[in-house]
Amino acid sequence: MTPQDFIAAISPAAKTSALTTKIPASFTVAQAALESAWGAHCPCFNLFGIKADPSWKGPVTSQITHEVVNGKTVTITANFRAYPDWLASINDHAQFLLTNPRYRPAFAYTTGALFAQAVQAAGYATDPLYSAKIASIIRAHNLSSLDV
């Protein structure tokens, strides 16, 4: 899938979610692109690689993945959340951000790049360039237009 195909596929769901969650659609699309490698890694519509922990009561998909255990990368099979469509994946991820108090400051921002900075500042990712990567995707693909 090309970046343009990916954006066209998930933008409607990101915009729909933004109406109720106030999470900028540009952020959602850019983060999904980064997390799923532009849709190359999103089995069962799982755009954000969310595992199915014991609290998850929905369908799952077993996937081979890599984890670091005792400093070594190992290959394991893990259960991931499975969704019926893009909107379900995006809404589930939005609920994570909405219900976790540490991300509350991000909701003061209406642009994807600033929202990404606030989410990272709250501890979302260990990659120090995480929000810069999201901002770069937003700029390169004019995703800010989704926030209108």
C-alpha positions as semicolon CSV with decimal commas, in nm:
position;residue;x (nm);y (nm);z (nm)
1;M;0,000;0,000;0,000
2;T;0,136;0,342;-0,092
3;P;0,126;0,626;0,161
4;Q;-0,148;0,788;-0,047
5;D;-0,354;0,465;-0,043
6;F;-0,304;0,432;0,331
7;I;-0,409;0,791;0,397
8;A;-0,718;0,749;0,178
9;A;-0,808;0,425;0,356
10;I;-0,790;0,544;0,716
11;S;-0,856;0,920;0,692
12;P;-1,236;0,889;0,704
13;A;-1,215;0,687;1,026
14;A;-0,960;0,927;1,179
15;K;-1,182;1,224;1,099
16;T;-1,490;1,050;1,240
17;S;-1,304;0,966;1,560
18;A;-1,174;1,323;1,590
19;L;-1,530;1,457;1,605
20;T;-1,594;1,286;1,938
21;T;-1,246;1,239;2,083
22;K;-1,085;1,572;1,987
23;I;-0,770;1,383;1,887
24;P;-0,646;1,554;1,569
25;A;-0,701;1,333;1,265
26;S;-0,357;1,434;1,137
27;F;-0,199;1,288;1,451
28;T;-0,400;0,966;1,425
29;V;-0,312;0,908;1,060
30;A;0,057;0,995;1,106
31;Q;0,091;0,782;1,419
32;A;-0,085;0,490;1,248
33;A;0,149;0,529;0,950
34;L;0,453;0,524;1,178
35;E;0,331;0,234;1,394
36;S;0,209;0,015;1,106
37;A;0,473;0,104;0,844
38;W;0,205;0,257;0,623
39;G;-0,027;-0,036;0,668
40;A;0,230;-0,307;0,604
41;H;0,196;-0,436;0,962
42;C;-0,165;-0,413;1,077
43;P;-0,321;-0,758;1,091
44;C;-0,695;-0,748;1,158
45;F;-0,695;-0,368;1,129
46;N;-0,468;-0,330;1,436
47;L;-0,297;-0,006;1,333
48;F;-0,114;0,054;1,661
49;G;0,018;-0,294;1,748
50;I;-0,194;-0,320;2,062
51;K;-0,158;-0,657;2,233
52;A;-0,456;-0,840;2,377
53;D;-0,385;-0,837;2,749
54;P;-0,621;-1,011;2,996
55;S;-0,847;-0,703;3,010
56;W;-0,929;-0,736;2,638
57;K;-1,259;-0,918;2,583
58;G;-1,273;-0,889;2,204
59;P;-1,134;-1,105;1,922
60;V;-0,760;-1,168;1,892
61;T;-0,510;-1,258;1,624
62;S;-0,192;-1,452;1,701
63;Q;0,114;-1,300;1,539
64;I;0,486;-1,362;1,544
65;T;0,663;-1,066;1,701
66;H;0,993;-0,972;1,860
67;E;1,048;-0,882;2,224
68;V;1,357;-0,792;2,421
69;V;1,399;-1,031;2,716
70;N;1,702;-0,997;2,944
71;G;1,870;-0,777;2,686
72;K;1,824;-1,022;2,398
73;T;1,577;-1,004;2,113
74;V;1,361;-1,315;2,098
75;T;1,088;-1,423;1,860
76;I;0,755;-1,507;2,020
77;T;0,394;-1,558;1,921
78;A;0,165;-1,310;2,093
79;N;-0,205;-1,230;2,084
80;F;-0,298;-0,891;1,947
81;R;-0,632;-0,718;1,946
82;A;-0,835;-0,776;1,630
83;Y;-1,081;-0,521;1,496
84;P;-1,355;-0,535;1,233
85;D;-1,245;-0,210;1,063
86;W;-1,018;0,095;1,080
87;L;-1,260;0,297;1,292
88;A;-1,272;0,032;1,566
89;S;-0,892;0,028;1,584
90;I;-0,869;0,406;1,592
91;N;-1,145;0,439;1,852
92;D;-0,987;0,176;2,078
93;H;-0,654;0,358;2,066
94;A;-0,833;0,688;2,131
95;Q;-0,994;0,540;2,442
96;F;-0,647;0,455;2,571
97;L;-0,541;0,819;2,534
98;L;-0,869;0,955;2,669
99;T;-0,883;0,740;2,980
100;N;-0,518;0,766;3,084
101;P;-0,481;1,082;3,296
102;R;-0,118;1,135;3,200
103;Y;-0,224;1,220;2,842
104;R;-0,485;1,478;2,947
105;P;-0,254;1,778;2,872
106;A;-0,236;1,670;2,505
107;F;-0,603;1,752;2,461
108;A;-0,523;2,123;2,494
109;Y;-0,378;2,104;2,141
110;T;-0,572;2,094;1,816
111;T;-0,283;2,031;1,576
112;G;-0,134;1,691;1,522
113;A;0,227;1,798;1,572
114;L;0,161;1,966;1,908
115;F;-0,061;1,680;2,020
116;A;0,225;1,441;1,935
117;Q;0,472;1,647;2,138
118;A;0,240;1,645;2,440
119;V;0,176;1,271;2,414
120;Q;0,549;1,203;2,396
121;A;0,617;1,439;2,687
122;A;0,366;1,235;2,888
123;G;0,575;0,923;2,827
124;Y;0,406;0,756;2,530
125;A;0,719;0,646;2,345
126;T;1,079;0,570;2,434
127;D;1,207;0,694;2,096
128;P;1,331;1,051;2,158
129;L;1,244;1,137;1,797
130;Y;0,889;0,994;1,814
131;S;0,697;1,323;1,797
132;A;0,940;1,464;1,538
133;K;0,875;1,161;1,318
134;I;0,500;1,211;1,349
135;A;0,535;1,583;1,272
136;S;0,748;1,499;0,969
137;I;0,482;1,262;0,834
138;I;0,215;1,527;0,892
139;R;0,418;1,787;0,698
140;A;0,529;1,558;0,417
141;H;0,174;1,442;0,342
142;N;-0,016;1,763;0,424
143;L;-0,216;1,579;0,690
144;S;-0,300;1,904;0,870
145;S;-0,572;1,943;0,608
146;L;-0,756;1,658;0,783
147;D;-0,798;1,871;1,096
148;V;-1,025;2,131;0,935
